[in-house]
Amino acid sequence: MHTTTGTLDTEFTASRQHFNSMVDFLAGDTCAALQHGQLEEHLTEVGRELIRLLQQDHANLRAVREQRRDEVAEPDGTIHTRVEHGHARTLATVFGPITVARIAYRAPWSTNLYPADAAWNLPAEKYSFGLRKLAAIESGRGSYEQATAAITRATGLRLGNRQVSELAGRAATDIDDFYQTRDLPEVAGDILALSFDGKGIVVRPDALRAGTAKAATSAKLTTRLSKGEKRNRKRMAEVGALYEVIPAPRTPADIITEATTTPGDTTARAAGPRTVGKWLTASVTDTTAQVITAVFDQAQRRDPDHARTWIALVDGNNHQIDKIKAHSRRLHVPIPIIIDFIHVLEYVWKAAWCFHPEGDPHAETWVAEKALGNLSGNAGLVAAAIRRTATRRGLTHEQRRNADTAADYLHNKKRYLDYPAALAAGWPIATGVIEGACRHLVKDRMDVTGARWGLDGAEAILKLRALTSNGDFDAYWTFHMRQEQLRVHNSRYWNHELPT
């Protein structure tokens, strides 16, 4: 599209006329009869149009003022010698569409160059960075339908779900690079804690991992599931957390009180450790090993000299534990691994129902005693006691199944159940941070009823939600626009620099 720059309005005539009409309306009898809510709606609409006209007039002024550059060359040295004025493009902004005219620099068999686009850092597509930012924020908060509705309310523009999804994907492009270079927060924690977990996301069939896809296609019947079959529609999103801990020493009695206190005892328990400087990451495309590596990279950036104590909190997943150990060896930093006490407690509760009727209050006392045994560092003895109880009561294999499972778990994981040392050092012994992250980052947004995700869309939303949760969105956006300048514009010129 071409336009004659000499005919462009550079006196801001359109915006001045619109402003005067707004003033005349506000001073007239029609406005005097409006309620304040009606007036707000009117001013929202006409005020947005005023800003759009101001932006259009400013674009016109820039086009008229644009000076011809001496030499415009591509990275390979091709010089664009032919100049054409008035090449125009449309830019959809948060205030409405405008037309941007600028000089085109042409060369045979080459794509036109527009230095003015680079100077203004216009996006490659027609949607402005303001719209891209709004799409990133709103699609991270709720469904794409809710995001499109929010964008329409804010801008008056009507975008489709696919357009919003694509804008959010572009918005998330540089998040990984941002976290490799960002300024680190100043926090006061003495302990550096790392934690990992996973949460399933319902994805489209083509987005399933190979093993899950194979299981999903092995149904015996076409129209319904057979006994024992699962839908196998989910792909695991891996979540990692890094945070610093202000320690608070405690005792087992501060954690479990049911077996040691009398009814009505209101004795206050010691306060637990505090979490500061939390950083989250999540991915549905990366493997568990890659997410763990990303968290360790951030930990290394925070504490390159290993002056702090590093700990890891997990739910007992062997693969996670193996990867943590591998990184510990690689970095030559000792990392005590602590299995979530709540996870252990769930195993104990399942064992309890092998020995007590469902709902029996005596089960609470039994669980509290076994929990105190674990907190005191006697997981092996607790496991043996559970097995002896099952044997002494003559339970069948099926009746004692959960008891044996709990005993096996405690025996196999006892090296990671050194709760006495953790409590004495003031460390956390539960994975509440990562559990909350899985719920907030993944479940609250990705588990929308009826949603089936593609990999690219799910990955973008997870990264944007983690970015927002970390409080880094504004800093990232400045970084993202700078990267877009380099990627979309500067990369097209000699020495990646705009001609003067």
C-alpha positions as MATLAB code, in Angstrom:
seq = 'MHTTTGTLDTEFTASRQHFNSMVDFLAGDTCAALQHGQLEEHLTEVGRELIRLLQQDHANLRAVREQRRDEVAEPDGTIHTRVEHGHARTLATVFGPITVARIAYRAPWSTNLYPADAAWNLPAEKYSFGLRKLAAIESGRGSYEQATAAITRATGLRLGNRQVSELAGRAATDIDDFYQTRDLPEVAGDILALSFDGKGIVVRPDALRAGTAKAATSAKLTTRLSKGEKRNRKRMAEVGALYEVIPAPRTPADIITEATTTPGDTTARAAGPRTVGKWLTASVTDTTAQVITAVFDQAQRRDPDHARTWIALVDGNNHQIDKIKAHSRRLHVPIPIIIDFIHVLEYVWKAAWCFHPEGDPHAETWVAEKALGNLSGNAGLVAAAIRRTATRRGLTHEQRRNADTAADYLHNKKRYLDYPAALAAGWPIATGVIEGACRHLVKDRMDVTGARWGLDGAEAILKLRALTSNGDFDAYWTFHMRQEQLRVHNSRYWNHELPT';
ca = [
       0.000    0.000    0.000;
       1.309    3.410   -0.993;
       0.338    6.832    0.269;
       1.508   10.341   -0.583;
       3.295   11.696    2.445;
       2.755   15.254    1.274;
      -0.988   14.863    1.816;
      -0.725   13.557    5.370;
      -2.231   15.685    8.096;
       0.626   16.879   10.308;
      -1.302   19.576   12.180;
      -3.210   17.106   14.361;
      -6.387   18.405   12.766;
      -8.426   15.232   13.196;
      -7.559   14.808   16.863;
      -8.185   18.509   17.583;
     -11.581   18.364   15.917;
     -12.504   15.227   17.853;
     -11.411   16.802   21.125;
     -13.480   19.916   20.418;
     -16.511   17.781   19.684;
     -16.008   16.013   23.022;
     -15.886   19.356   24.825;
     -19.005   20.571   23.003;
     -20.871   17.407   23.972;
     -19.864   17.698   27.620;
     -21.056   21.303   27.705;
     -24.370   20.532   25.980;
     -27.845   19.697   27.186;
     -27.703   16.050   26.068;
     -24.774   15.326   28.374;
     -26.464   17.114   31.264;
     -29.261   14.538   31.169;
     -26.902   11.544   31.430;
     -26.249    9.607   34.595;
     -22.609    9.281   35.605;
     -22.452    5.629   34.492;
     -23.769    6.509   31.057;
     -21.249    9.344   30.805;
     -18.410    7.005   31.756;
     -19.346    4.604   28.977;
     -19.542    7.435   26.455;
     -16.206    8.929   27.469;
     -14.547    5.505   27.369;
     -15.524    5.088   23.725;
     -14.880    8.617   22.459;
     -11.782    8.978   24.619;
     -10.274    5.852   23.067;
     -10.980    7.270   19.614;
      -9.278   10.543   20.597;
      -6.112    8.696   21.583;
      -6.245    6.655   18.369;
      -6.435    9.861   16.342;
      -3.551   11.365   18.305;
      -1.474    8.286   17.584;
      -2.424    8.444   13.892;
      -1.524   12.122   13.683;
       1.791   11.422   15.350;
       2.493    8.609   12.859;
       1.726   11.032   10.041;
       4.160   13.562   11.465;
       6.910   10.967   11.737;
       6.328    9.931    8.126;
       6.664   13.503    6.842;
       9.757   14.137    8.946;
      11.538   10.935    7.928;
      14.832   11.764    6.213;
      16.421    9.717    3.474;
      19.360    7.695    4.789;
      22.726    7.683    3.091;
      23.292    3.962    2.712;
      21.052    1.064    3.684;
      22.657   -2.373    3.412;
      21.772   -5.954    4.332;
      24.067   -8.176    6.446;
      25.524   -9.714    3.257;
      26.474   -6.256    1.963;
      23.630   -5.804   -0.529;
      22.972   -2.059   -0.758;
      19.399   -0.854   -1.227;
      19.765    2.136   -3.531;
      16.204    2.657   -4.756;
      13.988    4.768   -2.505;
      10.203    4.967   -2.547;
       8.216    7.213   -0.235;
       4.795    6.510    1.160;
       4.848    2.748    1.707;
       2.108    2.187    4.284;
       1.141   -0.610    6.641;
      -1.634   -1.096    9.167;
      -0.921   -1.328   12.873;
      -3.651   -2.548   15.227;
      -3.129   -0.842   18.580;
      -4.910   -0.933   21.927;
      -6.732    2.232   20.835;
      -7.694    0.989   17.361;
      -6.097    0.626   13.916;
      -3.769    3.259   12.471;
      -1.843    3.516    9.213;
       1.926    3.977    9.285;
       3.629    5.443    6.195;
       7.415    5.286    5.756;
      10.217    5.181    3.201;
      11.008    1.863    1.500;
      14.589    1.035    0.497;
      14.629   -1.425   -2.395;
      17.138   -3.646   -4.174;
      16.717   -6.229   -6.934;
      15.736   -9.708   -5.694;
      15.666   -8.490   -2.066;
      12.936   -7.770    0.421;
      12.306   -4.097    1.080;
      13.966   -2.522    4.101;
      12.156    0.000    6.293;
      14.539    1.702    8.732;
      11.631    3.717   10.151;
       9.959    0.473   11.245;
      13.133   -0.384   13.133;
      13.374    3.071   14.687;
       9.798    2.740   15.932;
      10.293   -0.979   16.693;
       7.109   -2.022   14.942;
       6.177   -5.696   15.320;
       6.452   -8.098   12.425;
       2.687   -8.759   12.495;
      -0.032   -6.103   12.429;
      -0.744   -6.260   16.179;
       1.081   -3.790   18.419;
       3.172   -4.676   21.436;
       0.402   -3.204   23.575;
      -2.055   -5.763   22.206;
       0.514   -8.524   22.532;
       1.102   -7.573   26.156;
      -2.620   -7.461   26.873;
      -3.084  -10.872   25.252;
      -0.249  -12.303   27.344;
      -1.700  -10.959   30.585;
      -5.300  -11.923   29.944;
      -4.683  -15.366   28.424;
      -2.508  -16.198   31.410;
      -5.330  -15.303   33.769;
      -8.186  -17.248   32.211;
      -9.464  -19.073   29.167;
      -8.971  -17.681   25.683;
     -12.681  -16.843   25.580;
     -12.276  -14.775   28.737;
      -9.116  -13.201   27.326;
     -10.785  -12.123   24.082;
     -13.695  -10.659   26.056;
     -11.289   -8.734   28.302;
      -9.394   -7.380   25.282;
     -12.645   -6.242   23.693;
     -13.672   -4.461   26.892;
     -10.294   -2.738   27.156;
      -9.731   -1.822   23.516;
     -12.971   -2.194   21.580;
     -11.179   -4.614   19.209;
     -12.506   -8.117   18.550;
      -9.792  -10.745   18.258;
     -10.332  -14.454   17.791;
      -9.118  -17.134   20.189;
      -6.422  -18.228   17.747;
      -5.130  -14.677   17.369;
      -4.908  -14.259   21.140;
      -3.163  -17.631   21.461;
      -0.612  -16.670   18.806;
       0.049  -13.285   20.429;
       0.563  -14.962   23.808;
       2.974  -17.414   22.177;
       5.019  -14.564   20.701;
       4.973  -12.795   24.043;
       6.591  -15.799   25.751;
       9.390  -16.200   23.196;
      12.219  -14.731   25.277;
      11.367  -15.881   28.804;
      14.093  -18.537   28.989;
      16.742  -16.084   27.749;
      15.476  -13.441   30.177;
      16.103  -15.695   33.151;
      19.645  -16.364   31.999;
      20.507  -12.664   32.212;
      18.108  -10.986   34.642;
      19.255   -9.164   37.751;
      18.957  -11.410   40.788;
      16.846  -10.365   43.788;
      18.504   -9.387   47.039;
      17.118  -11.707   49.711;
      18.107  -12.559   53.235;
      17.665  -16.326   53.340;
      20.486  -18.509   54.636;
      19.147  -21.685   53.045;
      18.679  -22.232   49.309;
      15.851  -24.700   48.707;
      15.058  -26.500   45.452;
      11.830  -28.406   44.864;
      10.204  -30.240   41.960;
       6.891  -31.838   41.079;
       4.624  -32.591   38.121;
       0.994  -32.082   37.166;
      -0.913  -33.624   34.262;
      -2.471  -31.538   31.493;
      -5.099  -32.834   29.089;
      -3.565  -32.446   25.634;
      -4.507  -33.228   22.057;
      -3.586  -36.699   20.801;
      -0.674  -35.358   18.740;
       0.797  -33.720   21.844;
       1.018  -36.904   23.946;
       4.387  -38.421   24.721;
       5.093  -41.624   22.786;
       4.397  -44.006   25.680;
       1.157  -42.287   26.658;
      -0.030  -42.164   23.054;
       0.547  -45.900   22.711;
      -1.435  -46.589   25.873;
      -4.199  -44.287   24.684;
      -4.643  -46.311   21.510;
      -4.722  -49.694   23.236;
      -8.370  -49.559   24.312;
     -10.212  -52.846   23.973;
     -13.490  -51.199   23.003;
     -14.162  -48.319   20.642;
     -17.013  -46.551   22.415;
     -16.064  -46.880   26.094;
     -13.274  -47.818   28.470;
     -12.926  -51.373   29.721;
     -12.272  -52.243   33.362;
      -8.878  -50.951   34.509;
      -8.306  -48.788   31.414;
      -7.539  -45.094   31.611;
      -8.071  -42.412   29.018;
      -4.351  -41.554   28.848;
      -5.085  -38.029   27.697;
      -2.591  -36.209   29.875;
       0.974  -35.060   29.503;
       2.971  -34.123   32.576;
       3.914  -30.509   33.103;
       7.106  -30.332   35.149;
       7.300  -27.599   37.772;
      10.413  -26.386   39.570;
      10.832  -23.966   42.457;
      13.817  -22.175   43.920;
      13.492  -20.178   47.107;
      15.442  -19.066   50.107;
      14.572  -20.001   53.651;
      14.925  -18.101   56.885;
      15.414  -21.067   59.237;
      13.376  -21.720   62.374;
      14.476  -24.698   64.526;
      11.665  -26.948   65.750;
      11.091  -30.281   67.459;
       8.886  -33.240   66.477;
       6.364  -32.105   69.092;
       5.968  -28.832   67.199;
       4.806  -30.802   64.165;
       2.640  -33.547   65.697;
       0.729  -32.755   68.881;
      -2.181  -35.219   68.908;
      -0.275  -37.938   70.772;
       1.404  -35.622   73.270;
      -1.259  -33.090   74.271;
      -4.509  -33.309   76.148;
      -7.861  -32.088   74.791;
      -8.202  -28.318   75.042;
      -4.447  -27.710   75.195;
      -3.847  -24.418   73.338;
      -0.079  -24.274   73.782;
       1.353  -22.400   70.804;
       3.717  -24.325   68.595;
       6.972  -22.846   67.382;
       6.761  -20.828   64.181;
       8.052  -22.564   61.068;
      10.715  -21.379   58.631;
       9.864  -18.505   56.292;
      10.190  -18.527   52.513;
      11.609  -15.544   50.609;
      12.786  -14.863   47.057;
      10.635  -17.549   45.440;
      11.243  -18.300   41.745;
       9.130  -20.711   39.712;
       9.439  -22.367   36.325;
       7.200  -24.810   34.489;
       7.248  -26.626   31.172;
       5.168  -29.200   29.341;
       7.725  -29.664   26.556;
      10.899  -30.017   28.625;
      11.719  -33.231   30.430;
      12.034  -33.550   34.194;
      15.815  -33.487   33.790;
      15.697  -30.246   31.809;
      13.471  -28.504   34.359;
      15.732  -29.641   37.191;
      18.729  -28.316   35.255;
      17.003  -24.945   34.800;
      16.380  -24.654   38.550;
      19.968  -25.638   39.349;
      21.209  -23.028   36.868;
      19.257  -20.352   38.718;
      20.549  -21.650   42.054;
      24.099  -21.472   40.746;
      23.528  -17.873   39.631;
      22.202  -16.961   43.080;
      24.986  -18.668   44.978;
      27.975  -19.184   42.660;
      30.404  -19.629   45.563;
      28.120  -22.106   47.375;
      28.269  -19.987   50.502;
      24.758  -21.030   51.524;
      23.324  -24.395   52.447;
      21.450  -26.041   49.592;
      18.587  -28.455   50.276;
      16.090  -30.259   48.049;
      12.490  -31.119   48.903;
      10.716  -33.788   46.856;
       7.790  -36.196   47.084;
       9.933  -39.311   46.724;
      10.110  -39.571   42.932;
      13.223  -41.656   42.223;
      13.951  -39.986   38.893;
      13.959  -36.561   40.525;
      16.193  -37.802   43.317;
      18.688  -39.293   40.848;
      18.891  -36.044   38.870;
      19.359  -33.967   42.030;
      22.206  -36.237   43.091;
      23.807  -35.941   39.651;
      23.752  -32.132   39.826;
      25.070  -32.243   43.373;
      28.081  -34.217   42.158;
      28.541  -31.995   39.109;
      28.583  -28.784   41.156;
      30.496  -30.316   44.088;
      27.902  -29.035   46.532;
      26.309  -31.309   49.161;
      22.519  -31.243   48.908;
      20.521  -33.009   51.617;
      17.329  -34.429   50.075;
      14.201  -34.318   52.212;
      11.032  -36.173   51.300;
       7.837  -34.271   52.036;
       6.584  -35.236   55.481;
       2.955  -34.864   54.386;
       3.612  -37.435   51.681;
       4.993  -39.821   54.312;
       2.013  -39.136   56.547;
      -0.378  -40.191   53.772;
       1.317  -43.596   53.604;
       0.982  -43.953   57.361;
      -2.720  -43.083   57.225;
      -3.321  -45.719   54.552;
      -1.615  -48.253   56.800;
      -3.778  -47.165   59.725;
      -6.966  -48.366   58.033;
      -5.517  -51.865   57.892;
      -5.707  -51.939   61.709;
      -8.680  -49.698   62.516;
     -12.250  -49.457   61.254;
     -12.912  -46.536   58.920;
     -13.495  -43.420   61.014;
     -12.135  -44.918   64.260;
     -10.705  -42.025   66.370;
      -8.041  -44.391   67.738;
      -6.487  -44.283   64.273;
      -5.476  -40.656   64.915;
      -3.518  -41.648   67.990;
      -1.875  -44.541   66.137;
      -0.902  -42.293   63.200;
       0.421  -39.589   65.537;
       2.656  -42.121   67.306;
       4.045  -43.439   64.026;
       4.483  -39.901   62.706;
       6.477  -38.931   65.806;
       8.604  -42.007   65.258;
       9.400  -40.842   61.729;
      10.065  -37.270   62.873;
      12.454  -38.652   65.486;
      14.533  -40.385   62.825;
      13.231  -43.912   63.365;
      11.638  -44.633   59.985;
      13.176  -48.112   59.855;
      11.781  -49.019   63.261;
       8.366  -47.634   62.323;
       8.371  -49.749   59.157;
       9.256  -52.863   61.133;
       6.549  -52.124   63.721;
       3.893  -51.782   61.010;
       4.857  -55.146   59.537;
       4.888  -56.838   62.961;
       1.432  -55.495   63.741;
       0.051  -56.840   60.480;
       1.644  -60.238   61.105;
       0.560  -60.416   64.751;
      -3.055  -59.701   63.761;
      -2.985  -62.434   61.152;
      -4.074  -60.194   58.284;
      -4.359  -61.679   54.828;
      -2.204  -60.493   51.963;
      -5.017  -58.269   50.694;
      -5.868  -56.922   54.159;
      -2.280  -55.891   54.866;
      -1.492  -54.571   51.378;
      -1.436  -50.862   52.355;
       0.486  -51.609   55.547;
       3.211  -53.412   53.596;
       3.274  -50.628   51.000;
       3.802  -48.042   53.760;
       6.489  -50.131   55.430;
       8.305  -50.654   52.120;
       8.165  -46.942   51.399;
       9.560  -45.975   54.798;
      12.315  -48.584   54.575;
      13.345  -47.648   51.025;
      13.268  -43.896   51.617;
      14.637  -43.735   55.154;
      17.904  -42.101   54.019;
      15.791  -39.119   52.908;
      13.728  -38.980   56.105;
      16.318  -37.403   58.386;
      13.761  -35.107   59.931;
      15.639  -34.625   63.239;
      18.541  -32.942   61.404;
      16.175  -30.876   59.244;
      14.097  -29.691   62.190;
      17.155  -28.870   64.299;
      18.619  -26.846   61.411;
      15.355  -24.975   60.935;
      14.655  -26.343   57.459;
      11.194  -26.943   55.980;
      10.122  -30.581   55.797;
       7.105  -30.186   53.519;
       6.772  -29.342   49.836;
       4.022  -26.779   50.242;
       5.765  -24.308   47.937;
       5.920  -26.662   44.961;
       2.478  -28.127   45.683;
       1.040  -24.619   45.635;
       2.951  -23.856   42.446;
       1.487  -26.915   40.710;
      -1.991  -25.853   41.711;
      -1.521  -22.180   40.787;
       0.563  -22.482   37.622;
      -0.992  -25.608   36.162;
      -4.319  -26.693   37.605;
      -5.990  -23.300   38.035;
      -5.443  -22.366   34.384;
      -4.731  -25.523   32.386;
      -7.458  -27.688   33.915;
     -10.328  -25.685   32.439;
     -13.282  -27.977   31.740;
     -13.204  -29.282   28.180;
      -9.781  -27.820   27.369;
      -7.360  -29.876   25.274;
      -4.008  -28.209   24.828;
      -1.487  -28.162   22.042;
       2.146  -28.129   23.113;
       3.019  -24.631   21.927;
      -0.023  -22.998   23.507;
       0.353  -24.845   26.805;
       4.074  -24.058   27.007;
       3.511  -20.345   26.408;
       0.802  -20.096   29.061;
       2.845  -21.993   31.651;
       5.857  -19.754   31.106;
       3.746  -16.580   31.248;
       2.046  -17.682   34.463;
       5.389  -18.504   36.072;
       6.788  -15.163   34.924;
       3.849  -13.295   36.427;
       3.995  -15.311   39.649;
       7.679  -14.401   39.976;
       6.797  -10.711   39.725;
       9.024  -10.289   36.665;
       6.516   -9.418   33.959;
       7.349   -5.705   33.618;
      11.105   -6.290   33.613;
      10.661   -9.087   31.101;
       8.555   -6.956   28.791;
      11.315   -4.372   28.475;
      13.741   -7.209   27.687;
      11.304   -8.786   25.205;
      10.822   -5.565   23.225;
      14.581   -5.086   23.072;
      14.995   -8.641   21.791;
      12.290   -8.068   19.195;
      14.158   -4.968   18.035;
      17.294   -7.037   17.492;
      15.522  -10.065   16.007;
      12.982   -8.399   13.713;
      14.856   -5.275   12.663;
      18.540   -4.927   13.504;
      19.332   -8.420   12.209;
      18.358   -7.258    8.707;
      21.060   -4.572    8.478;
      24.809   -4.473    7.986;
      26.604   -5.045   11.321;
      23.111   -5.298   12.880;
      23.041   -1.544   13.162;
      20.505    0.863   11.704;
      21.932    3.166    9.031;
      22.339    6.826    9.907;
];
